[in-house]
């Protein structure tokens, strides 16, 4: 089952998730949240790049290198989850 909904980000930056009652209590589920922005990720004026500046300051890596590291981490996490779910079955 896939549930997808487009939301407007509220002033308090909080969203809530209500699941369908057809999902059994105690069932295991993988929940993913993807938050793509409408800003050009290559633009130097992008809010995403500005927010990375503090994280990367003095680290000697670029935003693009940092994002590549994040992608590598995500790949490793997905592989670990896949192994875990295959062991559970």
N, CA, C and O atoms as a DFTB+ gen file, in Angstrom:
356 C
 N C O
     1  1       0.850      -1.177       0.000
     2  2       0.000       0.000       0.000
     3  2       0.890       1.232       0.000
     4  3       1.854       1.309       0.762
     5  1       0.572       2.183      -0.842
     6  2       1.301       3.441      -0.887
     7  2       0.322       4.570      -0.623
     8  3      -0.741       4.646      -1.238
     9  1       0.691       5.439       0.295
    10  2      -0.113       6.618       0.597
    11  2       0.732       7.825       0.235
    12  3       1.865       7.959       0.696
    13  1       0.187       8.693      -0.583
    14  2       0.934       9.884      -0.988
    15  2       0.023      11.085      -0.848
    16  3      -1.143      11.039      -1.240
    17  1       0.555      12.161      -0.290
    18  2      -0.238      13.369      -0.111
    19  2       0.677      14.572      -0.220
    20  3       1.764      14.577       0.357
    21  1       0.259      15.578      -0.942
    22  2       1.000      16.825      -1.036
    23  2       0.459      17.768       0.020
    24  3      -0.752      17.963       0.130
    25  1       1.361      18.353       0.795
    26  2       0.933      19.244       1.872
    27  2       1.614      20.596       1.748
    28  3       2.692      20.710       1.164
    29  1       0.978      21.610       2.298
    30  2       1.579      22.928       2.432
    31  2       2.226      22.977       3.802
    32  3       1.585      22.654       4.803
    33  1       3.481      23.374       3.859
    34  2       4.194      23.406       5.137
    35  2       3.580      24.499       6.018
    36  3       3.558      25.668       5.633
    37  1       3.080      24.115       7.206
    38  2       2.465      25.101       8.105
    39  2       3.517      25.909       8.861
    40  3       4.700      25.569       8.859
    41  1       3.071      26.971       9.497
    42  2       3.973      27.872      10.227
    43  2       4.749      27.163      11.324
    44  3       5.877      27.553      11.626
    45  1       4.169      26.123      11.932
    46  2       4.874      25.417      13.007
    47  2       5.718      24.252      12.477
    48  3       6.313      23.510      13.258
    49  1       5.770      24.093      11.144
    50  2       6.568      23.046      10.496
    51  2       6.215      21.648      10.967
    52  3       7.085      20.777      11.004
    53  1       4.966      21.412      11.328
    54  2       4.542      20.096      11.800
    55  2       3.475      19.529      10.869
    56  3       2.547      20.224      10.455
    57  1       3.635      18.255      10.557
    58  2       2.588      17.540       9.837
    59  2       2.298      16.261      10.605
    60  3       3.159      15.756      11.325
    61  1       1.109      15.747      10.456
    62  2       0.708      14.557      11.185
    63  2       0.269      13.492      10.203
    64  3      -0.246      13.795       9.127
    65  1       0.475      12.260      10.580
    66  2       0.173      11.126       9.729
    67  2      -0.939      10.304      10.351
    68  3      -0.815       9.842      11.486
    69  1      -2.020      10.120       9.615
    70  2      -3.095       9.262      10.082
    71  2      -3.166       8.075       9.129
    72  3      -3.278       8.243       7.915
    73  1      -3.099       6.887       9.689
    74  2      -3.087       5.672       8.883
    75  2      -4.494       5.127       8.685
    76  3      -5.371       5.325       9.526
    77  1      -4.706       4.435       7.561
    78  2      -6.013       3.825       7.326
    79  2      -6.305       2.751       8.377
    80  3      -5.398       2.039       8.807
    81  1      -7.545       2.638       8.782
    82  2      -7.956       1.645       9.777
    83  2      -7.832       0.221       9.243
    84  3      -7.887      -0.735      10.017
    85  1      -7.667       0.069       7.935
    86  2      -7.541      -1.272       7.355
    87  2      -6.186      -1.922       7.663
    88  3      -6.021      -3.126       7.471
    89  1      -5.229      -1.139       8.135
    90  2      -3.925      -1.693       8.507
    91  2      -4.067      -2.319       9.888
    92  3      -4.496      -1.646      10.826
    93  1      -3.715      -3.594      10.032
    94  2      -3.889      -4.256      11.326
    95  2      -2.984      -3.664      12.413
    96  3      -1.842      -3.289      12.147
    97  1      -3.500      -3.588      13.614
    98  2      -2.707      -3.139      14.754
    99  2      -1.567      -4.132      14.950
   100  3      -1.781      -5.343      14.891
   101  1      -0.379      -3.635      15.179
   102  2       0.790      -4.483      15.373
   103  2       1.521      -4.811      14.090
   104  3       2.593      -5.414      14.128
   105  1       0.956      -4.423      12.947
   106  2       1.624      -4.684      11.663
   107  2       2.886      -3.849      11.579
   108  3       2.944      -2.739      12.106
   109  1       3.898      -4.388      10.913
   110  2       5.144      -3.651      10.706
   111  2       5.043      -2.927       9.371
   112  3       4.527      -3.472       8.395
   113  1       5.537      -1.703       9.336
   114  2       5.478      -0.918       8.112
   115  2       6.727      -0.063       7.985
   116  3       7.295       0.376       8.984
   117  1       7.139       0.164       6.774
   118  2       8.244       1.070       6.500
   119  2       7.628       2.405       6.096
   120  3       6.844       2.464       5.149
   121  1       7.973       3.467       6.802
   122  2       7.436       4.786       6.521
   123  2       8.573       5.642       5.966
   124  3       9.634       5.742       6.582
   125  1       8.354       6.253       4.816
   126  2       9.351       7.127       4.196
   127  2       8.750       8.505       4.008
   128  3       7.579       8.641       3.656
   129  1       9.552       9.515       4.244
   130  2       9.128      10.885       4.018
   131  2      10.137      11.516       3.075
   132  3      11.329      11.564       3.381
   133  1       9.673      11.998       1.939
   134  2      10.536      12.675       0.973
   135  2      10.082      14.125       0.890
   136  3       8.900      14.403       0.686
   137  1      11.022      15.040       1.050
   138  2      10.658      16.448       1.021
   139  2      11.497      17.158      -0.038
   140  3      12.480      17.826       0.284
   141  1      11.106      17.010      -1.301
   142  2      11.824      17.744      -2.340
   143  2      11.414      19.217      -2.286
   144  3      10.274      19.540      -1.952
   145  1      12.332      20.083      -2.611
   146  2      12.016      21.509      -2.609
   147  2      11.808      21.983      -4.036
   148  3      12.176      21.298      -4.990
   149  1      11.227      23.139      -4.169
   150  2      11.005      23.719      -5.481
   151  2      12.189      24.580      -5.903
   152  3      12.161      25.181      -6.978
   153  1      13.218      24.648      -5.081
   154  2      14.384      25.457      -5.387
   155  2      15.379      24.669      -6.226
   156  3      15.473      23.448      -6.103
   157  1      16.101      25.353      -7.056
   158  2      17.146      24.735      -7.868
   159  2      18.312      24.382      -6.954
   160  3      18.916      25.268      -6.351
   161  1      18.633      23.100      -6.847
   162  2      19.694      22.671      -5.931
   163  2      21.070      23.143      -6.378
   164  3      22.009      23.133      -5.582
   165  1      21.209      23.552      -7.625
   166  2      22.506      24.031      -8.116
   167  2      22.689      25.534      -7.893
   168  3      23.795      26.052      -8.048
   169  1      21.625      26.225      -7.536
   170  2      21.677      27.666      -7.340
   171  2      22.364      28.002      -6.026
   172  3      22.079      27.384      -5.000
   173  1      23.264      28.973      -6.050
   174  2      23.959      29.346      -4.815
   175  2      23.034      30.088      -3.856
   176  3      23.352      30.224      -2.674
   177  1      21.885      30.573      -4.352
   178  2      20.955      31.270      -3.474
   179  2      19.907      30.335      -2.887
   180  3      19.004      30.776      -2.177
   181  1      20.026      29.048      -3.183
   182  2      19.075      28.064      -2.674
   183  2      19.130      28.012      -1.156
   184  3      20.219      27.967      -0.584
   185  1      17.960      28.018      -0.480
   186  2      17.947      27.913       0.979
   187  2      18.648      26.647       1.470
   188  3      19.249      26.662       2.544
   189  1      18.586      25.550       0.707
   190  2      19.262      24.319       1.112
   191  2      20.769      24.519       1.194
   192  3      21.395      24.083       2.160
   193  1      21.358      25.168       0.202
   194  2      22.805      25.392       0.226
   195  2      23.181      26.333       1.363
   196  3      24.200      26.135       2.025
   197  1      22.362      27.355       1.590
   198  2      22.662      28.277       2.681
   199  2      22.655      27.549       4.013
   200  3      23.497      27.823       4.867
   201  1      21.723      26.630       4.207
   202  2      21.654      25.923       5.477
   203  2      22.835      24.967       5.650
   204  3      23.224      24.672       6.780
   205  1      23.403      24.483       4.559
   206  2      24.557      23.588       4.630
   207  2      25.839      24.332       4.996
   208  3      26.776      23.729       5.519
   209  1      25.885      25.608       4.731
   210  2      27.132      26.347       4.953
   211  2      27.627      26.225       6.390
   212  3      28.823      26.043       6.618
   213  1      26.722      26.324       7.360
   214  2      27.118      26.198       8.757
   215  2      27.598      24.804       9.097
   216  3      28.545      24.641       9.866
   217  1      26.949      23.791       8.526
   218  2      27.326      22.402       8.779
   219  2      28.717      22.112       8.215
   220  3      29.514      21.406       8.832
   221  1      28.993      22.666       7.038
   222  2      30.230      22.341       6.329
   223  2      31.395      23.272       6.656
   224  3      32.531      23.003       6.268
   225  1      31.123      24.344       7.355
   226  2      32.153      25.341       7.620
   227  2      33.369      24.706       8.294
   228  3      33.249      24.065       9.338
   229  1      34.526      24.889       7.691
   230  2      35.765      24.370       8.250
   231  2      35.985      22.882       8.032
   232  3      36.974      22.336       8.522
   233  1      35.097      22.212       7.312
   234  2      35.227      20.769       7.097
   235  2      36.032      20.435       5.842
   236  3      36.486      19.301       5.688
   237  1      36.216      21.405       4.943
   238  2      36.995      21.161       3.729
   239  2      36.263      20.339       2.677
   240  3      36.899      19.751       1.802
   241  1      34.928      20.288       2.749
   242  2      34.159      19.583       1.725
   243  2      33.088      20.502       1.172
   244  3      32.656      21.445       1.837
   245  1      32.663      20.219      -0.049
   246  2      31.637      21.030      -0.687
   247  2      30.256      20.465      -0.386
   248  3      30.126      19.356       0.133
   249  1      29.237      21.234      -0.714
   250  2      27.863      20.787      -0.550
   251  2      27.633      19.537      -1.392
   252  3      27.008      18.580      -0.935
   253  1      28.140      19.551      -2.618
   254  2      27.958      18.390      -3.494
   255  2      28.627      17.138      -2.922
   256  3      28.074      16.042      -3.010
   257  1      29.815      17.301      -2.337
   258  2      30.487      16.158      -1.701
   259  2      29.685      15.665      -0.500
   260  3      29.567      14.461      -0.276
   261  1      29.140      16.595       0.264
   262  2      28.326      16.233       1.425
   263  2      27.092      15.456       0.989
   264  3      26.747      14.443       1.596
   265  1      26.428      15.928      -0.061
   266  2      25.241      15.232      -0.568
   267  2      25.595      13.844      -1.085
   268  3      24.819      12.905      -0.905
   269  1      26.746      13.700      -1.720
   270  2      27.183      12.378      -2.180
   271  2      27.394      11.449      -0.985
   272  3      27.044      10.270      -1.041
   273  1      27.968      11.985       0.095
   274  2      28.147      11.184       1.307
   275  2      26.789      10.759       1.860
   276  3      26.632       9.628       2.319
   277  1      25.805      11.664       1.818
   278  2      24.463      11.319       2.284
   279  2      23.863      10.203       1.431
   280  3      23.244       9.276       1.955
   281  1      24.051      10.300       0.112
   282  2      23.532       9.262      -0.779
   283  2      24.178       7.911      -0.494
   284  3      23.498       6.885      -0.514
   285  1      25.482       7.900      -0.230
   286  2      26.176       6.659       0.111
   287  2      25.623       6.077       1.411
   288  3      25.406       4.870       1.518
   289  1      25.398       6.949       2.401
   290  2      24.820       6.496       3.675
   291  2      23.439       5.891       3.461
   292  3      23.105       4.856       4.038
   293  1      22.639       6.552       2.622
   294  2      21.282       6.063       2.370
   295  2      21.331       4.688       1.697
   296  3      20.536       3.808       2.027
   297  1      22.252       4.505       0.767
   298  2      22.404       3.215       0.095
   299  2      22.760       2.124       1.097
   300  3      22.204       1.027       1.043
   301  1      23.677       2.416       2.006
   302  2      24.060       1.448       3.038
   303  2      22.883       1.134       3.964
   304  3      22.665      -0.025       4.318
   305  1      22.125       2.161       4.357
   306  2      20.960       1.949       5.229
   307  2      19.909       1.086       4.537
   308  3      19.337       0.189       5.156
   309  1      19.656       1.351       3.264
   310  2      18.666       0.568       2.523
   311  2      19.100      -0.888       2.404
   312  3      18.274      -1.795       2.516
   313  1      20.399      -1.117       2.176
   314  2      20.907      -2.483       2.091
   315  2      20.746      -3.199       3.431
   316  3      20.366      -4.369       3.473
   317  1      21.038      -2.492       4.525
   318  2      20.888      -3.090       5.860
   319  2      19.424      -3.402       6.143
   320  3      19.115      -4.467       6.678
   321  1      18.518      -2.493       5.794
   322  2      17.090      -2.736       5.992
   323  2      16.621      -3.933       5.172
   324  3      15.835      -4.755       5.642
   325  1      17.112      -4.015       3.949
   326  2      16.735      -5.124       3.081
   327  2      17.151      -6.455       3.692
   328  3      16.383      -7.417       3.688
   329  1      18.382      -6.504       4.222
   330  2      18.863      -7.730       4.871
   331  2      18.017      -8.048       6.101
   332  3      17.674      -9.206       6.338
   333  1      17.684      -7.027       6.880
   334  2      16.872      -7.221       8.074
   335  2      15.502      -7.764       7.730
   336  3      15.038      -8.713       8.362
   337  1      14.838      -7.176       6.728
   338  2      13.500      -7.635       6.347
   339  2      13.533      -9.040       5.771
   340  3      12.592      -9.811       5.959
   341  1      14.619      -9.385       5.065
   342  2      14.694     -10.744       4.512
   343  2      14.916     -11.778       5.631
   344  3      14.484     -12.924       5.513
   345  1      15.590     -11.367       6.712
   346  2      15.803     -12.273       7.858
   347  2      14.506     -12.471       8.643
   348  3      14.270     -13.546       9.196
   349  1      13.663     -11.432       8.690
   350  2      12.404     -11.518       9.439
   351  2      11.438     -12.474       8.764
   352  3      10.695     -13.186       9.440
   353  1      11.440     -12.499       7.449
   354  2      10.495     -13.341       6.700
   355  2      10.838     -14.756       6.815
   356  3      10.151     -15.606       6.248
